[in-house]
Amino acid sequence: MKKSKKKTLLSIFFILVIIISLGTLIFEITKAPKENILYEDAPEEIIVPEEEKEVVEIDDREYVKMSPDVNLNEKRKNHNNNDIVGRLEIPDLFNILVVKGKDNQFYLNNSINKKEDVRGSEFMDYRVNSTSKQINIYGHNTRDANIKVPFLKLESFLKKDFFDSHPYIIFQHDNGKSVYKILSIKEITTDYEHMEVTKTGPDFVKHVDKLKSKSIYTREVPYDETSEIIVLQTCSHHLENAFYIITAVKIEYKTEQ
């Protein structure tokens, strides 16, 4: 009788253990993914109401609607990050802060607050600065609907209508503000010409010629040995190990903010 009772108690104990274990497993499976916590400190894009933007004349025929400048020192203080080097805007697409690390690796997996984040940050090539002849800025692309990254929106330029109607890139930095006119968008797989950031003289013109060649879309933008360019890079998911690069040429504009 005692053996039977002991056996029954052990059976009940093991059943309870199984129930508790299953309950714990179900809870772990159904609760919010841990990755969501990773994104809480990621900054939002800079949202500016349309009425606060200024229409700036580029030349006698073209205008661009620019967001007002931000206080970069204030942004550095708010994010506790002196790596913030500027604000990048493509009208109707995004308005974001840009950082620059000591290499081109750190901000691939860290937020603007220097916290681990698979979305990374939009960052300037560590070899250049805001006054360089060529500025490269990198950012992630994604196919995961739960992960939002600004440079995903660069794929909008794969539509001819969008490319034609959105020619300008604005980069605000400590030395002022630069406006660039988009020359081309292309998809690359093996030719990383855009990573050459020190070309000058005739070699620079050949360099830009090569960046423009075999592009998906191009527009007529004059450039020569004295020109300055900005290159935006993000991943392409249409080809293996491919990137999209957008090349734009710095232009003068009439109205200073």
N, C-alpha and C positions, 0 to 999 in steps of 0.2 A: 504494500500500500504506500509506504514511504517512498520507495523507488519510483512508483508511478506518479506520485505527486511532484517529486523532484524533477522527473522527466517533463511533466506538464509545465512546470515553472520555467525550465530551461527553454522549452519550445516557445512559450509566450515571450521570454526575454529576447530570443533571436528574431521573432516576428517584429517586436518593437524596434529592434536595431535596424532591421530591413526597412521598416516604414519610415523611421527617422532619416535613414540614409537616402531613401528615394525622395523624401520631402526636401532634403537639402539640395539634392541634385536638380530637382525640378525648379527650385528657387534660383539656383545658379544659372540655369538655362534661360529662364523667363525674365530675370531682372535686366535692367538697362545695361547695355554693354559697357565695359570699363573704358572703352575708347572714348565714349562721350565725355567723360571727365577730362580727358586730355584736351578737349577743345574749348573748355569753359573760359580759359584765359586768352584765347585768340581774339585779337581786335577785329571789330567790324570795319567795313569800308567807311570812308569819310562821306557822309551823306550831306549834300548841300541842296536846299530848296531851289527850284528853278529861278525864282524871283531874286535870289541872292547872287546869281551868276552874272558875269559881265560879258557883254558882246564886244569882242576886240577885233579891230580891223587888221587883217593880215596884209592886204594890198587893196587896190581900188575895186576889186571884184569879189574878194573873199573875206569872210568873217568867221570867227570861232567863239563859242560860248565857253568861257573859262570859269572854274570855281575860284573863289577868293583864296589867297595864300593862307597857309596855316603858320602858326608860330612853332617852328621846329624845335626850339629850345624847350618850349612847354611840352611838346610831344615827347621829347627825350626824358623830361622829368616825370611825366605821367606814366611812361612805360619803364622807367628806371633803366634806360638803355641809350647810351651815347653813340651806339652804332647806327642810329637813325640818320640817314644822310639826305633825305629828300622826300618829296611827294610826287607821285607819278599819276597823271590823269590822261585818259583817253575819253573825250566827251561822249556821253551816252553809253559808256561801257564800264569804266571803273575809275575810282579816285582813291589811291592807296598810299601808304607810307612805304619807303624803301630803306633797307638796312645794308650795311657792308661789314663783313666779318674779316678775320685775319686770313681766311682761306675761302674756297668755294664749296666747303663741305658743311660747316656748322649750321647754316640757315636752311639747309635742305631738310632738316628734321627738327628745327627749333622755331618757336614762335617769336614774334617781335618782343615778347617779354622774356626771351631767352629760356623758355620752358619747352621741354620735349613735346613735339607736336608733329605728327606724320605729314601735316599739310605744309610744314615749313613756312618760309616767308619769302617775299619778293626781295631779291638782294642784288646789289651791284657787284660786279667782278672785283675781287680784292686788289687787282693789279692797276685799277684806274681810279679816278676821282671825278668830281662833278665838273671839272674844267678840262678833262681829257679830250683829245681829238676824237676818240671813239669811246663810248660808254656802253658796256654790256650789262643788261639786267635780266636775271633769270627767275623763273617761277614754275611751280608744279602745274601739271594738267592732271585730270583724273576722270575715270569712268564710273567711280563710286558715287551714286546719287546722294549718299549721306555726307560726303565730304565736299565742301564748297571751297574753291580756290579762285582768286581773281583771274589768273592767267588762263583758266579754262575758257573765259570769254573771248580770248584772242581768236578762237576758232570762228567767231563771227566774221572775220575777214576772209574766210573761205567762200563767202557769198559775194559775188561780184557787186551787187547793189550796195552792200555794206562797205566794201572796200572803196567804192567810188564816192560814197557820201560821208566817209569818216577819215579824212586825210591827215589829221593832226594828233601829235603827242606832245603833252606839256610836262616839263620836268622842273619843279621848283626845288631849289637847293640853297645852301648858305650864301652862294655868290650871286643869287638872283633867280631868274626864271628863264628857261630855254624852251623855245617852240620848235618842233621838228615836223617836217612834212614827210609822210610815209612814201617811200620809194617802191618797196616791193614786199611781198610775202612769198616765201618758198619753203618747201619741205626738203630736208636733207637727211641723208643716211650715213654717208662716209666722208663727205667733204666738209671739214670743220673750219673753213676759211674765216668764219666770223670770230673765231677764237684768237686770231691774230689781231692784237689791239695796239700795236706800236708802228704800224705802217705810216710812212710820210712821203711827201713829194710824189713823183710819178708812180711809185709803188702803191701809194694810197689810192690813186685813181683806178689803177688796175685791180686793186683789192675791192673797191666798191663795185666796179664792173662785174667782178666775179660773184659778189653777193647778190647782185641783181639778175645775173644770168640764170636761165632755166627756172625762173620764178613762176608761181601760179598766176599772180597778177602783178603788173607794174604800172607806174604812172610817170609822166615826164617831170622830173625834178632835177634842176641843174646842180652839178657838183664839180669841183676841181681840187687842186692840191691844197687849197686853203680851207676846204670844207670840214665840217665836223658832223659826226653821225652818232645815232643811238641804235642799238640792236636789242630787241626783246626776243628771248628764247623760251620756249616751253616744249614739252614732249608732244609727239604725234602718236596717236594710237592706231593709225591706219597702216603703218609699216613698222617692222621690228627695229628697235634701236634708232628711231627717227625723231627729228625735231622740226618744229616750225620756227622760222626766224623772220622777224619783221625788221626791216632796215629803214631808217628815216634820216633825212638830212636836215640839219639845223638851218633855220631861216630867220630873217629879220622881220619884225612886225612893228607896225607904226605906233600903237598905243601901249605905253608902259603902265602897269598897275601900280 
